[in-house]
């Protein structure tokens, strides 16, 4: 899945709501169809990313967890 | 020769540390506090100024009057810290040597980071801003009031929600509520970052007819059109706009090469050392810690730093760590309030808003000057109210 990722955001160590805010800032700079990979450690980010994607229409393509790190792959609408 | 401690910043954290150090160490320490204005602001009071419930004069005191006489106060700017030479370059050209340094320089408001914010938005995060907002509210005759946060992190996380509750009551009392819409811009899909607080407060906002605009991360303001837009692509018109400006760390932190790109100090969450510097500590809003930027945080951190510096000076093992303790009152209008008490391991379980916590907040506002900066508030009993009654 690393192929095609336009931008990776290291959001590890940031607490709510910064992972969402920084993802929203990054998404604004990208084009429709671009793909963001976001890496976060805040457990609340799982629900927040799902809700943010649903609300904004961006597509949550993939979500996984590796130890304490949550990975979200989002395609901009 | 006494150990030399330099404290940068005369807010609640810096003032309390300076007082605690001379109290504990007496002649073993020489504490110098550097503050650019020499005036101490009780920032939680800005909210009441904005709503016409308090006078600005009540919120500001001469820092000298809050410091023990053994503490030297330099009213000038700290320009640059040299961590290797253990010095601070001062604004008037002098140099202050230190054996231990406490950086308690707080946060600065950075409204310039959001296009249109300076020209069009009000805030209650400075005394001048709160006074201007009071005038704007006085002139307000109904319309759409939009309140939100224009940058993360910001000080006193519950303050925007408190403002909403209080301004809703304010408009009701003036007979303007029916002619007004209140919108709250939230960066998330709930009214507050902490779930338990959000669950308590959201139904209350609903009851009072406040519109929650979810995932509205402020991008820019167009003053001529009266429109605020979000990173998510939404736009909202306003008649009166109140946005918490973005915050950044102080320039001295950036210029000293100690901070991250936003000017926050990378800080050990338990020892409160600036990372990589055994003799430098950070406290309060200046740190990069993922906890509330608030006076309460600085208040609970100060005894830890004072104790750790005292141990280093005495050559004993440090005994205390900071556990992330924070306590915030949250005004919910109608003379009621709740309280958020939490630490790194324990999320808050806020009680249902009641009049007791409202009275407690007002009592704290009153007694602050005489007890908090001096370290006279008992450590485990932050209020003269039994903890067990908080849920009633």
Interface residues (C-beta under 8 A of the other chain):
Chain A: X13 X14 X15 X16 X17 X18 X20 X21 X24 X25 X27 X28 X44 X48 X51 X52 X55 X56
Chain B: X152 X153 X187 X188 X189 X193 X195 X214 X215 X217 X219 X230 X231 X232 X233 X290 X291
